[in-house]
Amino acid sequence: MTYPERALAEYVEQLNFHDLPPEVVEKAKYHLLDTLGCIILGAQTSPLNKMLSVIKRFGGAGSSTLIGKDYRADCLNAALFNGAAAHAYEFDDLHRLSVIHPGAVIVPAALALGESLNIEGRTVLLAIVAGYEVTIRIGMALGKSHYYFWHTTATAGVFGSAAASSKLLQLDSESILDAFGNAGTQASGLWEFKSDGAMSKLLHTGRASQSGMLSALLANEGFTGAKRILGGEKGLLKATSKDYDLEKINEDLGEKFRLLETSVKLYPSCGHTHPAIHAILKLREKAHFSILDVHEIIVKTYSAAVDVAGVENPVNPYQAKFSLKYCIATALKEGRVELQHFTEKALEDSILRKLMSKIKIIIDPELDKAYPNEWLTSITILLKNGSKLEELAAYPEGDPKDPFWKRQVINKFMNLTSGVLEESAGKEIVKKTLSFDSLSDVRDFMTLLRVSH
């Protein structure tokens, strides 16, 4: 019998760039660009400056770029920094079925190790694809119950970083299996940070990226890991989930690329708020009414949305990103949800707070049953004159079903980096990223991502 861990390791070893359909290569490049935009902007934040201070003081210089900064560290600390920066604004990509932000963990590891080893562009892209497939499949296998306590982006993401790094190191399947074993025993990331609006969530992606790479580097030296870290009697699935499904890991493996199902986020908030935001914006387009006419807003959604994004009274901008009520009220009042809406000043808006008090959130059993296959939210706005406005939303802009997603990725990148990079520099990064498979060495590309202040 071939256990899922071994089949996954063999898949990573055997995956070849020529096996990738053109649409997978193209999608990988756009998700690389999207993640770079998130990192460049996130690197400018206070939490990342604190992390940079630690890296400079205790880590020292190296050969891998801290993206968005004018500094290079060793590849492990570069993965830590860039992984944390990618997730700083809750703007990084999302695979809905597994409820995972794969790019924030996998791209930093692939770029940091690829730069350190002087790897060509197409091999880095191949490593990224391998990482997405591994992370997403393990995330799907972990089930709904895992997500209640554990941040799946981190717990499943560490395996994706290990897979991408193993591919760059050209490990055989036995060594990849060791890398998985050591990655899994480091899997972590708890949701308790939401109670304080703490910075800890950035450690989830940063450490998952770093730990997965460390696992592969150790495996390359013959450092062994558990062979059944996922499905073993004391493996990750049994330890952290009540409804795991081991078969999800290898379902359609080698035939279906889960990367193609991954969405790009166009609102800088928790992904569970996006269907509701989309529904509100659609209602604003269809019906002309004043927010002063609103009597009540009834929101029907699934339980995970409330568990994760149910902050009732956000007291800081980070908590606001996990507040359905805040995001819905912002979309209704402003007609958009953008970075400037998550500030201390925005939180003090009395009109916004009044709108929030009119929102009633209900967990709907039917919508709950559809999750995670569909992230459905229905909005009903009751107006003071007795009329009713209704909208059901499942697929926000940026979803793979959105025909304009590629254009939106480029626009998003340029907007995110506009305050950090010169426009010409941004355009050059876009151009080079969209031809990434033609790069003979990623080191020259990485110099474009260094920012002097």
N, C-alpha and C positions, 0 to 999 in steps of 0.2 A: 504493500500500500504506500502510495506517495502522499505524504502529509502536505497540507496547503503551504506551509512555510517552505518546504523544499521545492514544490512546484513554482512558487513565486521566485525563489532564488534562481532556479533554472531559467525561468522566463527572463529575468534581468540579465543573466549571463548571455543568453542567446539573442536578445533583441539587437537588431542591426539597423543602422540608419536607413538602409534601402528597404527595410520592412515597413517603414512609416509611410502611410498614404500622404499625398501632398497636402490635404486639408489638415492633417495632424501636425505636420511641420509648420504650416502657416499659423495654426492656432497657437502652437508653442511659442512662436515669435511674438505674437500679439500679447500673450500672457506674460512673457518676459518683459516686454515694454511696459505693460500695465504695472507690474511689480516694481520695475525701476522707478517709475513715477512716484509710487507710494514710498519707496525707500528714500529718494532724494528729498521729498518733503518731510518725511518722518524724522530724518537725520537732524533736522534743525530744531527739534523740540527739546524741552528741558530734560525729560527722562533720558533721552539719547546723549545729551551733553554730560549728564551724570555718568552714564555708562562709558562714554569716551574717556572721562577723567580716570576711571578705574583701569581701563585698558592701557592708557598711556603710562600710568604709574606702575602697574604691576605686570603688564603684558609685554610692553616694548614694541619696537617697530618690526616690520616683516615685509612680506612680498605680496600681500593681498589687500586690495583697496577697501577702505571704509567709505562706501558710496555716499556722496553728498558732503564729504569732508576732504580735507587735503592731508590725509594720513593713511599709512599702510601698516597693517598689523600682521601677525601670523594668521594662517587661513582659518584656524579654529575661532579666534576672537573676531575675525572679519565676519564669519558666519553668524556669530552671536549678535554682533552690532547690526548687521544688515537685516537679519531675521527680525530683530526687535523693531527696527525702523520701519520695516515693511508693514507692520501691524499697528503702527502708532496712531493712525487716524481712522481705523476701522474701514478702510477704503480698498483693501486688497480683495482679490478674486474669491469666488465661493462656488463650491460644488454642493448643490442643494441636497441631493439624496444622502450623502454622507455627512452633511453639515460641517464642511471643512473648508478652510482657507489654504489651499495647497501651495500657492505661489510663495507665500511669506516664509515658508520653511524650506522649500526645495530650491528655489532660484538662488537665494543667498549662498547655500552650500555649494551648488554647482559652479557659481561664478567665482567664489573664493578659492575653491580647490582647483578649478580650471585655470585661474590666473596663476596660482602658485606652481602648477605643473606645466604651464605653457601649452595648454590644450587648444585644438582647433575648434572653431565655432560649431560645426555640425556635431561633434562629439559631445559638446556641452549641451546642445539641444536634445540630443539623444538621451543624455543623462537626466535632463529635466522631464522628458516624457516618461521615462522609467519611474522616476520619483512620483509623478502624478498618479500613474497607474497603481503603484504599490500603496501609497497613502490613501487614495480614495477607496480602494477595495477593502483595506483593513478597516477604514472608518465605517463603511457600510456593514461590515461583519459585526462591529461592536454593538450595534443596535441602539434603540431609543433610550433605554435605561442608563446606559453608560454616560450619555450626554447630560444627564441630570446633575451629576457631580463633577464629571471630567470634561475638560475642553478637548474635544476630539482632534482639533487642529494640531495640538501638541502631542497627544498620546499616539495618534496614528501618524502624525507628521514626522516623528523621529524615524520611522521606518522608511519614509520617502527620502529623507536626507541620506540615510544609510544606503538606499538603493542607488541614488544619483551619484553619491561619492564612490560607491563600489564600482559603478560603471566607468567612472573616470580613472579609477585605479586598475581597471581591467581584471578584477577579481574573478575567480572561478566560482561555481555555484556553492561549493562547500565553504569557501571563505565568506561568501555573501550570506550564507546561513548563519555563520558565526557573527557577522555584522548585525544581522537581524536580532539574534539572541541578546547581544549586548545593548542594542538600541532599545529593545523592548523592556529590559530591566531598568532602563532610565526613563521610561515613558511617564510623564506627569503633566500636571496642569489643572488646578482646581478652581471652581467658579467663585469661591468665597471672596475674591478680590472685589466683586461687584458691591458688596456691602459697604465698602469704604471708598469706592471709586479709585482704588489703588492702582499703582503703575505695574503691578505684578504681571498682568496679562501679556505685557511685552516680553517678559522672560519666557513665556510659553513658547512663542515662535522662535525667539533667539536661541534658547537652550535646546529646543528640539532640533534646530538646524545644526547647532554646534555638536550636540551629543550624537546625532546620526553620523556626522562626518567622523567624529572621534571613533565611533564603533567600526567604521570601515577602515580607518587608518590602523587601528589595533588588529583587525582581522588580517590586514595585509602583512602584519608581522607574525601571524600565527596565533594570536590571542583568541582563544575559543569562547563561544557563547552557547547558550541553551538552544538545542535543535528544535524544540517545540514550544517556543516562547509565546505563541499565540494560542494554540489549541491544547497545550499540555494541561495536566491536572492542576497545576499551580501556575498556569500561564495567564497572559493578560486578559483574555476573553472571560474566563471563569472568574477571575479575581475582580473584574470591574463591570460586569454586565449580567443582567438577568435574562436578557432576550437575544443573546448573540446568535449569529448564524454563520458558522464556519464556511459554509458552501459559497457564501457571497464573495469570498476572496478569489476563487478561481473561476467564477462564473463568466463564461465567454472570454476567458483570458487568452490573449493573442488574436482574438477576432474583433473585439469591441474596445475602442479607446475611450476611457472615461474622461479624458481631457476634453473631448468634444462636448461634454455635457456641462462644462464649467462656465459659470457666469462671470461677467465683469460688473463690479459694483459702481453705480453712478450716484449713490448717496453715501455720505461719510458717517454711517451709523450701522448698528447691528443689522445683519441681513434679515432678521426676523421682523424688523420694522418696514422693510421695503415693500412687501405687498400692500400694506396699509397706506404707506405714502403714495404708492402708485394709484391706488383706488381713489384717494382724496384728490390727487391731481387730475385724474380723469373726470371726477365729478365737477371740479372747478371749470374744466373745459366745456362740459356739456350743459351745465346749468349756471345761470347768472344770478348770484345772490350775495348778500353782504354777510360778513361774519356776525354782524349785529343781529341778523335775523335767525341765527342758530339757537334752537331751544335745547337740543340734546343730540349727541353723536353716539350711536350704538355700534360697537366693533365686535364682530364675531370672528374668532380665530382659533388656532390650535394651542394645546397646552404648552408646548415647548416655547412658543413665542412669549407666553406670559412668564414662564419659568426664567427665561433668559432676559427678555426685554420688558419685564413688568415693573420696572422701577417707578413707583407712584409719584414720588416727590424728589426729583433729582436736585442735588445741592451743589454739584459741580459739572463742568462740561462733559467729563467722561461718563458720569452716570446718565446724563441726558442722551447719550448715544444708545443707551440700553433702556430707554423709556418710550414705550409705544405712545403714551399720551403726549409726551413732549414732541415727538417727531410728527405725530398726526396734527397736533395744534400748529406746529411750525409750517407744515405743508399747506394747511388750510389758510393760515394768515398770510404767508409770504408767497405762496404759489411755487415754491421750490424749497429744497433742503440742501444747503451748501455748508462749507466749512465755517463761514462767518456766523452761522446760526448756533454754533456750539462754543459759546464764550460766556464768561461770567456776566457780562452786560446783557446778553440775550436772555439768560436765565432770569433776569430781574424784570423782564417785560410783563407788565400787569395784564395787558390784553391777552397775551399768550397763556398766562396762568389762569385767567378766567375761562378761556377756551378749554384748557385741560380739565377744569372742574366739571365741564359739561360732558366729558367723555366717559362712557360706560363700556367696560371690556368684559366679554363673555366667552368662555371656552365652549365651542360648539362641537358636540360629539362626532358629527359627520365630517367636519373639517379636521378634527383630530385624527380620525380614522384614515383620512387621505394622506396625512403627513407620515414620512418625509417625501413620499413620491410627488406630492404637490404641496406647495406652501400657500394655502388659500386663506384669504381674509376678506370678509364682507363688511362694508360700511353702510350704515343707514344714517342719514342726517335728517332729523326732524326739525322743521322750521316753525317759527312762532305762529305763522298763519295756518298751521295744520298740514301743510304739504310735506311730502316725504321724498327724499332723494336716495337712491340705492346704487351700489356698485360692488361687484365681486372682482378681485384681482388675484392672479396667480403668478404671472410672468412679467416682472418689471423690465424696464429698459436695461439693456446690457446682457439680458439672457441670450443663450445661443439661438433661441427662436426669433430674436430681434434681428431683422435684416440689416440694421445699420450699426451693429455692434463694433465692427472694425473701425469705422469712422469715429465712433464714440471713444474708442480706446486712444486713438491719436489725439483727439481734442482734449480728453481727460489728462493725458500725459503733459501736453503743452500748458494746460491750465494749472496743474499741480506744480509744475516746475517754473512757472513764469516769474515767481518772486525769488528764485534761487539761481536760475540759469539765464544767460542771454538767449534771446529767441533763436539766434543762429545756432547756438550750441545745442538747444533742444531739438531743432530740426535735424542736426547732424546725428544726434543719438537715435532719433526715429528712423532715419535713413539706414544707419548701420545695423540697427536691431532688426529691421525688416529684411535685411540681407545677411543675417547672422550666420547662416549656414555656409556662406562663402568666405568667412574670416579664416585666415590661416593660423592665427594666434590671437587669443582673446585679450592678451596684455595691452595691445594698442587701444582696443575698444575700452578697456577699463580706465585708461587715462582720461577719457571723455567724461567719466563719472566722478572725477575729483573736483571738489569745489573749494576755492580759496575764499576766505572771508576777511 
